[in-house]
Amino acid sequence: YIRLALAQPLMGSAVKAELHSHLGCTLLKQAESKSLGPEKRDTIRQEARAVLLQGIAIDQTFTGNRDSGLGMSYCYLAALLEQESHPKAAAQQWELCVAHALPTSTSEYRDILIYGGFNIAQQINTSRIVSEYRGDS
């Protein structure tokens, strides 16, 4: 369904960036499956990388006031780089995640906590999640 949504021509950039992060996250989690062979896992990771880089490219077009949900592609790419045993690149990506991620739900924040650990998660801007629960939106 995410791929179908991304194929729609009249969609705002913020929504497209968020959909790329959701698809990238889905692929990242699929690649973790123990039932997959190494080749299939690598293929899924390659697709996840491409999708997340597209989300980051869109995210980089935003300046100033950023919409909720933006920046999550940085976080999922960091997790992917860790899966692929690239710790230095992952650390750089986690820094970008901290600088840009605006998770909109506790499940997105939980992903950051699981993949990045407590030290990363405590630095994330959670104001959008809090405002949603308070009804400020």
N, CA, C and O atoms as a GROMACS GRO file, in nm:
protein
  548
    1TYR      N    1   0.081  -0.119   0.000
    1TYR     CA    2   0.000   0.000   0.000
    1TYR      C    3   0.086   0.127   0.000
    1TYR      O    4   0.050   0.228  -0.060
    2ILE      N    5   0.200   0.118   0.068
    2ILE     CA    6   0.289   0.236   0.070
    2ILE      C    7   0.340   0.264  -0.070
    2ILE      O    8   0.345   0.380  -0.112
    3ARG      N    9   0.377   0.160  -0.144
    3ARG     CA   10   0.423   0.180  -0.281
    3ARG      C   11   0.313   0.242  -0.368
    3ARG      O   12   0.342   0.327  -0.452
    4LEU      N   13   0.190   0.199  -0.349
    4LEU     CA   14   0.078   0.258  -0.424
    4LEU      C   15   0.063   0.406  -0.391
    4LEU      O   16   0.042   0.489  -0.480
    5ALA      N   17   0.074   0.439  -0.264
    5ALA     CA   18   0.063   0.579  -0.224
    5ALA      C   19   0.175   0.663  -0.284
    5ALA      O   20   0.152   0.775  -0.329
    6LEU      N   21   0.297   0.608  -0.285
    6LEU     CA   22   0.410   0.682  -0.342
    6LEU      C   23   0.396   0.705  -0.492
    6LEU      O   24   0.455   0.798  -0.547
    7ALA      N   25   0.317   0.622  -0.557
    7ALA     CA   26   0.298   0.636  -0.702
    7ALA      C   27   0.197   0.745  -0.738
    7ALA      O   28   0.182   0.780  -0.855
    8GLN      N   29   0.129   0.800  -0.638
    8GLN     CA   30   0.031   0.905  -0.665
    8GLN      C   31   0.103   1.034  -0.703
    8GLN      O   32   0.194   1.077  -0.632
    9PRO      N   33   0.062   1.096  -0.812
    9PRO     CA   34   0.136   1.214  -0.861
    9PRO      C   35   0.114   1.341  -0.780
    9PRO      O   36   0.206   1.423  -0.771
   10LEU      N   37   0.000   1.359  -0.723
   10LEU     CA   38  -0.031   1.484  -0.653
   10LEU      C   39  -0.022   1.466  -0.502
   10LEU      O   40  -0.123   1.464  -0.431
   11MET      N   41   0.099   1.452  -0.455
   11MET     CA   42   0.121   1.431  -0.312
   11MET      C   43   0.225   1.531  -0.264
   11MET      O   44   0.324   1.556  -0.333
   12GLY      N   45   0.202   1.586  -0.148
   12GLY     CA   46   0.296   1.681  -0.091
   12GLY      C   47   0.429   1.616  -0.056
   12GLY      O   48   0.436   1.497  -0.028
   13SER      N   49   0.533   1.697  -0.059
   13SER     CA   50   0.667   1.646  -0.032
   13SER      C   51   0.682   1.590   0.108
   13SER      O   52   0.750   1.488   0.127
   14ALA      N   53   0.620   1.653   0.206
   14ALA     CA   54   0.633   1.604   0.344
   14ALA      C   55   0.571   1.464   0.357
   14ALA      O   56   0.627   1.378   0.424
   15VAL      N   57   0.458   1.444   0.294
   15VAL     CA   58   0.394   1.312   0.298
   15VAL      C   59   0.481   1.209   0.227
   15VAL      O   60   0.497   1.097   0.274
   16LYS      N   61   0.538   1.249   0.112
   16LYS     CA   62   0.627   1.156   0.040
   16LYS      C   63   0.748   1.119   0.125
   16LYS      O   64   0.786   1.002   0.129
   17ALA      N   65   0.807   1.216   0.192
   17ALA     CA   66   0.923   1.187   0.277
   17ALA      C   67   0.885   1.089   0.388
   17ALA      O   68   0.959   0.996   0.419
   18GLU      N   69   0.769   1.112   0.447
   18GLU     CA   70   0.724   1.024   0.554
   18GLU      C   71   0.693   0.883   0.502
   18GLU      O   72   0.724   0.785   0.569
   19LEU      N   73   0.634   0.874   0.385
   19LEU     CA   74   0.605   0.742   0.328
   19LEU      C   75   0.734   0.667   0.294
   19LEU      O   76   0.741   0.545   0.312
   20HIS      N   77   0.835   0.738   0.247
   20HIS     CA   78   0.964   0.673   0.221
   20HIS      C   79   1.022   0.616   0.352
   20HIS      O   80   1.077   0.506   0.353
   21SER      N   81   1.010   0.691   0.459
   21SER     CA   82   1.063   0.639   0.586
   21SER      C   83   0.984   0.518   0.633
   21SER      O   84   1.042   0.423   0.686
   22HIS      N   85   0.852   0.518   0.613
   22HIS     CA   86   0.771   0.402   0.653
   22HIS      C   87   0.806   0.279   0.569
   22HIS      O   88   0.818   0.169   0.623
   23LEU      N   89   0.822   0.298   0.438
   23LEU     CA   90   0.859   0.185   0.353
   23LEU      C   91   0.999   0.136   0.388
   23LEU      O   92   1.023   0.016   0.394
   24GLY      N   93   1.091   0.228   0.410
   24GLY     CA   94   1.226   0.189   0.449
   24GLY      C   95   1.228   0.111   0.578
   24GLY      O   96   1.300   0.012   0.592
   25CYS      N   97   1.148   0.154   0.674
   25CYS     CA   98   1.138   0.084   0.802
   25CYS      C   99   1.082  -0.057   0.782
   25CYS      O  100   1.132  -0.153   0.840
   26THR      N  101   0.979  -0.068   0.700
   26THR     CA  102   0.919  -0.199   0.672
   26THR      C  103   1.021  -0.294   0.611
   26THR      O  104   1.031  -0.410   0.649
   27LEU      N  105   1.098  -0.242   0.514
   27LEU     CA  106   1.200  -0.324   0.450
   27LEU      C  107   1.311  -0.361   0.548
   27LEU      O  108   1.360  -0.474   0.548
   28LEU      N  109   1.351  -0.266   0.631
   28LEU     CA  110   1.454  -0.291   0.733
   28LEU      C  111   1.410  -0.406   0.823
   28LEU      O  112   1.489  -0.496   0.852
   29LYS      N  113   1.287  -0.402   0.867
   29LYS     CA  114   1.237  -0.507   0.956
   29LYS      C  115   1.223  -0.641   0.883
   29LYS      O  116   1.246  -0.746   0.943
   30GLN      N  117   1.187  -0.638   0.753
   30GLN     CA  118   1.182  -0.762   0.675
   30GLN      C  119   1.320  -0.824   0.665
   30GLN      O  120   1.335  -0.946   0.673
   31ALA      N  121   1.422  -0.741   0.647
   31ALA     CA  122   1.559  -0.791   0.631
   31ALA      C  123   1.610  -0.857   0.759
   31ALA      O  124   1.710  -0.930   0.754
   32GLU      N  125   1.546  -0.834   0.870
   32GLU     CA  126   1.586  -0.896   0.996
   32GLU      C  127   1.537  -1.039   1.010
   32GLU      O  128   1.578  -1.111   1.102
   33SER      N  129   1.449  -1.082   0.921
   33SER     CA  130   1.390  -1.214   0.931
   33SER      C  131   1.495  -1.323   0.919
   33SER      O  132   1.574  -1.325   0.824
   34LYS      N  133   1.496  -1.412   1.014
   34LYS     CA  134   1.590  -1.525   1.015
   34LYS      C  135   1.557  -1.627   0.907
   34LYS      O  136   1.642  -1.708   0.870
   35SER      N  137   1.434  -1.624   0.856
   35SER     CA  138   1.394  -1.722   0.754
   35SER      C  139   1.445  -1.688   0.615
   35SER      O  140   1.433  -1.769   0.523
   36LEU      N  141   1.500  -1.568   0.598
   36LEU     CA  142   1.551  -1.528   0.466
   36LEU      C  143   1.694  -1.575   0.446
   36LEU      O  144   1.773  -1.580   0.540
   37GLY      N  145   1.724  -1.609   0.324
   37GLY     CA  146   1.863  -1.641   0.290
   37GLY      C  147   1.943  -1.513   0.277
   37GLY      O  148   1.885  -1.405   0.266
   38PRO      N  149   2.075  -1.523   0.279
   38PRO     CA  150   2.160  -1.404   0.273
   38PRO      C  151   2.139  -1.319   0.148
   38PRO      O  152   2.142  -1.196   0.155
   39GLU      N  153   2.116  -1.383   0.032
   39GLU     CA  154   2.096  -1.307  -0.091
   39GLU      C  155   1.966  -1.225  -0.086
   39GLU      O  156   1.964  -1.108  -0.125
   40LYS      N  157   1.860  -1.287  -0.039
   40LYS     CA  158   1.732  -1.217  -0.029
   40LYS      C  159   1.743  -1.102   0.072
   40LYS      O  160   1.692  -0.992   0.048
   41ARG      N  161   1.808  -1.127   0.184
   41ARG     CA  162   1.828  -1.024   0.286
   41ARG      C  163   1.906  -0.906   0.227
   41ARG      O  164   1.871  -0.791   0.253
   42ASP      N  165   2.010  -0.934   0.149
   42ASP     CA  166   2.089  -0.827   0.087
   42ASP      C  167   2.005  -0.748  -0.014
   42ASP      O  168   2.017  -0.626  -0.022
   43THR      N  169   1.922  -0.816  -0.090
   43THR     CA  170   1.836  -0.749  -0.188
   43THR      C  171   1.739  -0.654  -0.117
   43THR      O  172   1.718  -0.541  -0.162
   44ILE      N  173   1.681  -0.700  -0.010
   44ILE     CA  174   1.587  -0.616   0.067
   44ILE      C  175   1.660  -0.497   0.127
   44ILE      O  176   1.608  -0.386   0.126
   45ARG      N  177   1.779  -0.519   0.180
   45ARG     CA  178   1.857  -0.408   0.236
   45ARG      C  179   1.893  -0.305   0.130
   45ARG      O  180   1.890  -0.185   0.157
   46GLN      N  181   1.927  -0.351   0.010
   46GLN     CA  182   1.959  -0.257  -0.099
   46GLN      C  183   1.837  -0.172  -0.133
   46GLN      O  184   1.849  -0.051  -0.154
   47GLU      N  185   1.721  -0.235  -0.138
   47GLU     CA  186   1.598  -0.160  -0.166
   47GLU      C  187   1.570  -0.062  -0.053
   47GLU      O  188   1.532   0.052  -0.077
   48ALA      N  189   1.588  -0.106   0.071
   48ALA     CA  190   1.565  -0.018   0.186
   48ALA      C  191   1.657   0.103   0.178
   48ALA      O  192   1.613   0.216   0.202
   49ARG      N  193   1.783   0.081   0.146
   49ARG     CA  194   1.879   0.191   0.135
   49ARG      C  195   1.832   0.292   0.029
   49ARG      O  196   1.833   0.413   0.054
   50ALA      N  197   1.792   0.244  -0.087
   50ALA     CA  198   1.748   0.332  -0.195
   50ALA      C  199   1.625   0.413  -0.153
   50ALA      O  200   1.618   0.533  -0.178
   51VAL      N  201   1.531   0.347  -0.090
   51VAL     CA  202   1.408   0.413  -0.045
   51VAL      C  203   1.439   0.519   0.061
   51VAL      O  204   1.387   0.630   0.055
   52LEU      N  205   1.524   0.485   0.156
   52LEU     CA  206   1.558   0.578   0.264
   52LEU      C  207   1.638   0.697   0.211
   52LEU      O  208   1.618   0.810   0.257
   53LEU      N  209   1.726   0.673   0.116
   53LEU     CA  210   1.801   0.785   0.056
   53LEU      C  211   1.708   0.879  -0.021
   53LEU      O  212   1.730   1.000  -0.024
   54GLN      N  213   1.603   0.824  -0.083
   54GLN     CA  214   1.503   0.909  -0.148
   54GLN      C  215   1.430   0.993  -0.044
   54GLN      O  216   1.405   1.112  -0.066
   55GLY      N  217   1.396   0.932   0.068
   55GLY     CA  218   1.329   1.006   0.175
   55GLY      C  219   1.418   1.116   0.230
   55GLY      O  220   1.370   1.226   0.259
   56ILE      N  221   1.546   1.088   0.244
   56ILE     CA  222   1.641   1.189   0.294
   56ILE      C  223   1.654   1.302   0.193
   56ILE      O  224   1.659   1.419   0.232
   57ALA      N  225   1.660   1.270   0.066
   57ALA     CA  226   1.671   1.374  -0.038
   57ALA      C  227   1.551   1.468  -0.032
   57ALA      O  228   1.566   1.589  -0.046
   58ILE      N  229   1.434   1.413  -0.013
   58ILE     CA  230   1.314   1.497  -0.002
   58ILE      C  231   1.320   1.578   0.127
   58ILE      O  232   1.291   1.698   0.127
   59ASP      N  233   1.359   1.513   0.237
   59ASP     CA  234   1.368   1.580   0.366
   59ASP      C  235   1.462   1.700   0.360
   59ASP      O  236   1.435   1.802   0.423
   60GLN      N  237   1.570   1.689   0.286
   60GLN     CA  238   1.668   1.796   0.278
   60GLN      C  239   1.616   1.920   0.206
   60GLN      O  240   1.680   2.026   0.212
   61THR      N  241   1.503   1.909   0.140
   61THR     CA  242   1.446   2.026   0.072
   61THR      C  243   1.370   2.116   0.170
   61THR      O  244   1.334   2.228   0.134
   62PHE      N  245   1.346   2.068   0.291
   62PHE     CA  246   1.272   2.146   0.390
   62PHE      C  247   1.366   2.231   0.474
   62PHE      O  248   1.466   2.182   0.527
   63THR      N  249   1.334   2.356   0.485
   63THR     CA  250   1.408   2.446   0.572
   63THR      C  251   1.308   2.516   0.664
   63THR      O  252   1.189   2.523   0.633
   64GLY      N  253   1.355   2.565   0.773
   64GLY     CA  254   1.265   2.636   0.865
   64GLY      C  255   1.173   2.540   0.938
   64GLY      O  256   1.217   2.437   0.989
   65ASN      N  257   1.046   2.574   0.943
   65ASN     CA  258   0.946   2.495   1.014
   65ASN      C  259   0.925   2.360   0.945
   65ASN      O  260   0.882   2.355   0.830
   66ARG      N  261   0.956   2.254   1.014
   66ARG     CA  262   0.948   2.120   0.957
   66ARG      C  263   0.823   2.048   1.008
   66ARG      O  264   0.784   2.063   1.124
   67ASP      N  265   0.762   1.971   0.919
   67ASP     CA  266   0.642   1.895   0.953
   67ASP      C  267   0.675   1.774   1.040
   67ASP      O  268   0.786   1.722   1.037
   68SER      N  269   0.577   1.732   1.117
   68SER     CA  270   0.590   1.609   1.195
   68SER      C  271   0.617   1.493   1.101
   68SER      O  272   0.566   1.489   0.988
   69GLY      N  273   0.696   1.399   1.147
   69GLY     CA  274   0.724   1.280   1.068
   69GLY      C  275   0.848   1.291   0.982
   69GLY      O  276   0.898   1.190   0.933
   70LEU      N  277   0.899   1.412   0.963
   70LEU     CA  278   1.018   1.428   0.881
   70LEU      C  279   1.141   1.378   0.957
   70LEU      O  280   1.142   1.373   1.080
   71GLY      N  281   1.243   1.342   0.884
   71GLY     CA  282   1.371   1.305   0.943
   71GLY      C  283   1.385   1.160   0.986
   71GLY      O  284   1.494   1.118   1.025
   72MET      N  285   1.280   1.085   0.982
   72MET     CA  286   1.288   0.947   1.029
   72MET      C  287   1.372   0.858   0.937
   72MET      O  288   1.425   0.757   0.980
   73SER      N  289   1.384   0.896   0.810
   73SER     CA  290   1.466   0.817   0.718
   73SER      C  291   1.612   0.813   0.763
   73SER      O  292   1.680   0.713   0.742
   74TYR      N  293   1.659   0.922   0.825
   74TYR     CA  294   1.796   0.923   0.877
   74TYR      C  295   1.813   0.812   0.982
   74TYR      O  296   1.915   0.743   0.985
   75CYS      N  297   1.714   0.798   1.067
   75CYS     CA  298   1.721   0.700   1.176
   75CYS      C  299   1.720   0.557   1.123
   75CYS      O  300   1.798   0.472   1.166
   76TYR      N  301   1.630   0.531   1.029
   76TYR     CA  302   1.621   0.396   0.974
   76TYR      C  303   1.744   0.362   0.890
   76TYR      O  304   1.785   0.247   0.886
   77LEU      N  305   1.802   0.462   0.823
   77LEU     CA  306   1.926   0.436   0.749
   77LEU      C  307   2.040   0.405   0.847
   77LEU      O  308   2.124   0.320   0.819
   78ALA      N  309   2.042   0.472   0.960
   78ALA     CA  310   2.143   0.442   1.062
   78ALA      C  311   2.130   0.297   1.109
   78ALA      O  312   2.230   0.226   1.122
   79ALA      N  313   2.007   0.254   1.133
   79ALA     CA  314   1.984   0.115   1.176
   79ALA      C  315   2.027   0.017   1.067
   79ALA      O  316   2.087  -0.087   1.096
   80LEU      N  317   1.998   0.050   0.943
   80LEU     CA  318   2.039  -0.035   0.831
   80LEU      C  319   2.191  -0.045   0.822
   80LEU      O  320   2.245  -0.154   0.802
   81LEU      N  321   2.259   0.067   0.838
   81LEU     CA  322   2.406   0.066   0.835
   81LEU      C  323   2.463  -0.020   0.947
   81LEU      O  324   2.566  -0.085   0.929
   82GLU      N  325   2.398  -0.020   1.062
   82GLU     CA  326   2.442  -0.107   1.171
   82GLU      C  327   2.421  -0.253   1.135
   82GLU      O  328   2.506  -0.338   1.162
   83GLN      N  329   2.306  -0.284   1.073
   83GLN     CA  330   2.280  -0.421   1.029
   83GLN      C  331   2.388  -0.468   0.933
   83GLN      O  332   2.426  -0.585   0.933
   84GLU      N  333   2.438  -0.376   0.850
   84GLU     CA  334   2.537  -0.409   0.749
   84GLU      C  335   2.681  -0.398   0.803
   84GLU      O  336   2.777  -0.407   0.727
   85SER      N  337   2.693  -0.379   0.933
   85SER     CA  338   2.824  -0.372   1.000
   85SER      C  339   2.910  -0.255   0.950
   85SER      O  340   3.027  -0.273   0.916
   86HIS      N  341   2.849  -0.136   0.946
   86HIS     CA  342   2.920  -0.012   0.911
   86HIS      C  343   2.906   0.086   1.028
   86HIS      O  344   2.833   0.184   1.017
   87PRO      N  345   2.976   0.060   1.140
   87PRO     CA  346   2.954   0.139   1.261
   87PRO      C  347   2.986   0.288   1.248
   87PRO      O  348   2.916   0.371   1.306
   88LYS      N  349   3.090   0.324   1.174
   88LYS     CA  350   3.125   0.466   1.161
   88LYS      C  351   3.019   0.541   1.082
   88LYS      O  352   2.976   0.650   1.121
   89ALA      N  353   2.976   0.483   0.971
   89ALA     CA  354   2.871   0.545   0.890
   89ALA      C  355   2.740   0.551   0.969
   89ALA      O  356   2.666   0.650   0.960
   90ALA      N  357   2.712   0.447   1.045
   90ALA     CA  358   2.591   0.445   1.127
   90ALA      C  359   2.595   0.555   1.232
   90ALA      O  360   2.494   0.622   1.255
   91ALA      N  361   2.709   0.575   1.295
   91ALA     CA  362   2.722   0.680   1.398
   91ALA      C  363   2.697   0.818   1.338
   91ALA      O  364   2.631   0.902   1.399
   92GLN      N  365   2.748   0.842   1.218
   92GLN     CA  366   2.722   0.970   1.151
   92GLN      C  367   2.574   0.986   1.120
   92GLN      O  368   2.518   1.095   1.135
   93GLN      N  369   2.512   0.878   1.079
   93GLN     CA  370   2.370   0.883   1.045
   93GLN      C  371   2.285   0.904   1.170
   93GLN      O  372   2.183   0.973   1.165
   94TRP      N  373   2.326   0.847   1.284
   94TRP     CA  374   2.253   0.869   1.410
   94TRP      C  375   2.259   1.016   1.448
   94TRP      O  376   2.162   1.070   1.501
   95GLU      N  377   2.372   1.081   1.423
   95GLU     CA  378   2.382   1.225   1.451
   95GLU      C  379   2.281   1.303   1.368
   95GLU      O  380   2.218   1.396   1.417
   96LEU      N  381   2.266   1.265   1.242
   96LEU     CA  382   2.167   1.330   1.155
   96LEU      C  383   2.025   1.298   1.201
   96LEU      O  384   1.936   1.383   1.193
   97CYS      N  385   2.005   1.178   1.249
   97CYS     CA  386   1.874   1.139   1.304
   97CYS      C  387   1.838   1.229   1.421
   97CYS      O  388   1.727   1.282   1.428
   98VAL      N  389   1.932   1.246   1.513
   98VAL     CA  390   1.907   1.331   1.630
   98VAL      C  391   1.876   1.474   1.586
   98VAL      O  392   1.789   1.540   1.644
   99ALA      N  393   1.948   1.522   1.486
   99ALA     CA  394   1.931   1.660   1.441
   99ALA      C  395   1.800   1.683   1.366
   99ALA      O  396   1.746   1.794   1.369
  100HIS      N  397   1.748   1.581   1.297
  100HIS     CA  398   1.635   1.604   1.206
  100HIS      C  399   1.506   1.528   1.237
  100HIS      O  400   1.399   1.569   1.190
  101ALA      N  401   1.512   1.422   1.313
  101ALA     CA  402   1.393   1.337   1.331
  101ALA      C  403   1.286   1.405   1.416
  101ALA      O  404   1.313   1.461   1.522
  102LEU      N  405   1.164   1.398   1.365
  102LEU     CA  406   1.047   1.447   1.438
  102LEU      C  407   0.941   1.336   1.440
  102LEU      O  408   0.842   1.344   1.368
  103PRO      N  409   0.964   1.234   1.522
  103PRO     CA  410   0.868   1.122   1.524
  103PRO      C  411   0.729   1.170   1.563
  103PRO      O  412   0.712   1.261   1.645
  104THR      N  413   0.630   1.105   1.502
  104THR     CA  414   0.491   1.145   1.528
  104THR      C  415   0.416   1.046   1.615
  104THR      O  416   0.300   1.068   1.650
  105SER      N  417   0.481   0.937   1.650
  105SER     CA  418   0.411   0.836   1.728
  105SER      C  419   0.508   0.768   1.824
  105SER      O  420   0.629   0.773   1.807
  106THR      N  421   0.450   0.704   1.923
  106THR     CA  422   0.533   0.630   2.017
  106THR      C  423   0.598   0.511   1.948
  106THR      O  424   0.705   0.467   1.991
  107SER      N  425   0.538   0.457   1.842
  107SER     CA  426   0.600   0.343   1.773
  107SER      C  427   0.726   0.388   1.698
  107SER      O  428   0.824   0.315   1.693
  108GLU      N  429   0.724   0.508   1.638
  108GLU     CA  430   0.845   0.559   1.574
  108GLU      C  431   0.953   0.585   1.679
  108GLU      O  432   1.070   0.553   1.658
  109TYR      N  433   0.914   0.641   1.791
  109TYR     CA  434   1.010   0.666   1.898
  109TYR      C  435   1.066   0.533   1.951
  109TYR      O  436   1.185   0.523   1.981
  110ARG      N  437   0.980   0.433   1.964
  110ARG     CA  438   1.024   0.301   2.010
  110ARG      C  439   1.125   0.241   1.912
  110ARG      O  440   1.222   0.178   1.954
  111ASP      N  441   1.103   0.262   1.781
  111ASP     CA  442   1.201   0.214   1.682
  111ASP      C  443   1.338   0.278   1.708
  111ASP      O  444   1.440   0.210   1.703
  112ILE      N  445   1.338   0.408   1.734
  112ILE     CA  446   1.464   0.478   1.762
  112ILE      C  447   1.529   0.420   1.887
  112ILE      O  448   1.650   0.398   1.891
  113LEU      N  449   1.448   0.396   1.988
  113LEU     CA  450   1.500   0.339   2.113
  113LEU      C  451   1.558   0.199   2.091
  113LEU      O  452   1.665   0.168   2.142
  114ILE      N  453   1.489   0.117   2.014
  114ILE     CA  454   1.535  -0.020   1.989
  114ILE      C  455   1.661  -0.019   1.904
  114ILE      O  456   1.759  -0.087   1.937
  115TYR      N  457   1.660   0.056   1.796
  115TYR     CA  458   1.774   0.055   1.704
  115TYR      C  459   1.890   0.142   1.751
  115TYR      O  460   2.006   0.104   1.735
  116GLY      N  461   1.861   0.256   1.807
  116GLY     CA  462   1.966   0.350   1.844
  116GLY      C  463   2.009   0.343   1.988
  116GLY      O  464   2.118   0.387   2.024
  117GLY      N  465   1.923   0.288   2.072
  117GLY     CA  466   1.954   0.280   2.214
  117GLY      C  467   1.910   0.404   2.290
  117GLY      O  468   1.866   0.503   2.231
  118PHE      N  469   1.922   0.396   2.419
  118PHE     CA  470   1.874   0.503   2.508
  118PHE      C  471   1.945   0.635   2.484
  118PHE      O  472   1.881   0.740   2.486
  119ASN      N  473   2.077   0.632   2.462
  119ASN     CA  474   2.152   0.756   2.444
  119ASN      C  475   2.104   0.835   2.323
  119ASN      O  476   2.100   0.958   2.327
  120ILE      N  477   2.068   0.767   2.216
  120ILE     CA  478   2.013   0.836   2.098
  120ILE      C  479   1.870   0.880   2.127
  120ILE      O  480   1.834   0.995   2.102
  121ALA      N  481   1.790   0.790   2.179
  121ALA     CA  482   1.648   0.819   2.201
  121ALA      C  483   1.627   0.939   2.292
  121ALA      O  484   1.533   1.016   2.271
  122GLN      N  485   1.711   0.955   2.393
  122GLN     CA  486   1.689   1.067   2.486
  122GLN      C  487   1.720   1.202   2.422
  122GLN      O  488   1.682   1.306   2.477
  123GLN      N  489   1.788   1.203   2.308
  123GLN     CA  490   1.821   1.328   2.240
  123GLN      C  491   1.718   1.367   2.134
  123GLN      O  492   1.725   1.477   2.079
  124ILE      N  493   1.625   1.279   2.104
  124ILE     CA  494   1.527   1.301   1.998
  124ILE      C  495   1.421   1.402   2.041
  124ILE      O  496   1.375   1.401   2.155
  125ASN      N  497   1.385   1.488   1.949
  125ASN     CA  498   1.279   1.586   1.971
  125ASN      C  499   1.144   1.512   1.970
  125ASN      O  500   1.097   1.470   1.865
  126THR      N  501   1.084   1.498   2.085
  126THR     CA  502   0.956   1.428   2.097
  126THR      C  503   0.838   1.523   2.113
  126THR      O  504   0.728   1.481   2.148
  127SER      N  505   0.860   1.651   2.087
  127SER     CA  506   0.754   1.750   2.107
  127SER      C  507   0.630   1.719   2.022
  127SER      O  508   0.518   1.749   2.064
  128ARG      N  509   0.649   1.662   1.905
  128ARG     CA  510   0.534   1.631   1.818
  128ARG      C  511   0.450   1.518   1.876
  128ARG      O  512   0.327   1.519   1.863
  129ILE      N  513   0.516   1.421   1.938
  129ILE     CA  514   0.441   1.311   2.000
  129ILE      C  515   0.362   1.365   2.119
  129ILE      O  516   0.244   1.334   2.136
  130VAL      N  517   0.427   1.446   2.201
  130VAL     CA  518   0.363   1.502   2.320
  130VAL      C  519   0.244   1.589   2.281
  130VAL      O  520   0.138   1.581   2.343
  131SER      N  521   0.261   1.672   2.177
  131SER     CA  522   0.152   1.761   2.137
  131SER      C  523   0.034   1.682   2.083
  131SER      O  524  -0.082   1.722   2.101
  132GLU      N  525   0.061   1.569   2.016
  132GLU     CA  526  -0.048   1.484   1.966
  132GLU      C  527  -0.130   1.428   2.083
  132GLU      O  528  -0.252   1.426   2.079
  133TYR      N  529  -0.060   1.384   2.188
  133TYR     CA  530  -0.130   1.326   2.303
  133TYR      C  531  -0.205   1.432   2.383
  133TYR      O  532  -0.307   1.403   2.445
  134ARG      N  533  -0.153   1.554   2.382
  134ARG     CA  534  -0.221   1.661   2.454
  134ARG      C  535  -0.332   1.722   2.370
  134ARG      O  536  -0.418   1.792   2.423
  135GLY      N  537  -0.332   1.696   2.240
  135GLY     CA  538  -0.434   1.750   2.152
  135GLY      C  539  -0.400   1.891   2.103
  135GLY      O  540  -0.489   1.968   2.068
  136ASP      N  541  -0.270   1.925   2.100
  136ASP     CA  542  -0.226   2.058   2.057
  136ASP      C  543  -0.227   2.076   1.906
  136ASP      O  544  -0.219   2.190   1.859
  137SER      N  545  -0.236   1.970   1.830
  137SER     CA  546  -0.222   1.980   1.686
  137SER      C  547  -0.335   2.048   1.622
  137SER      O  548  -0.336   2.063   1.500
   0.00000   0.00000   0.00000
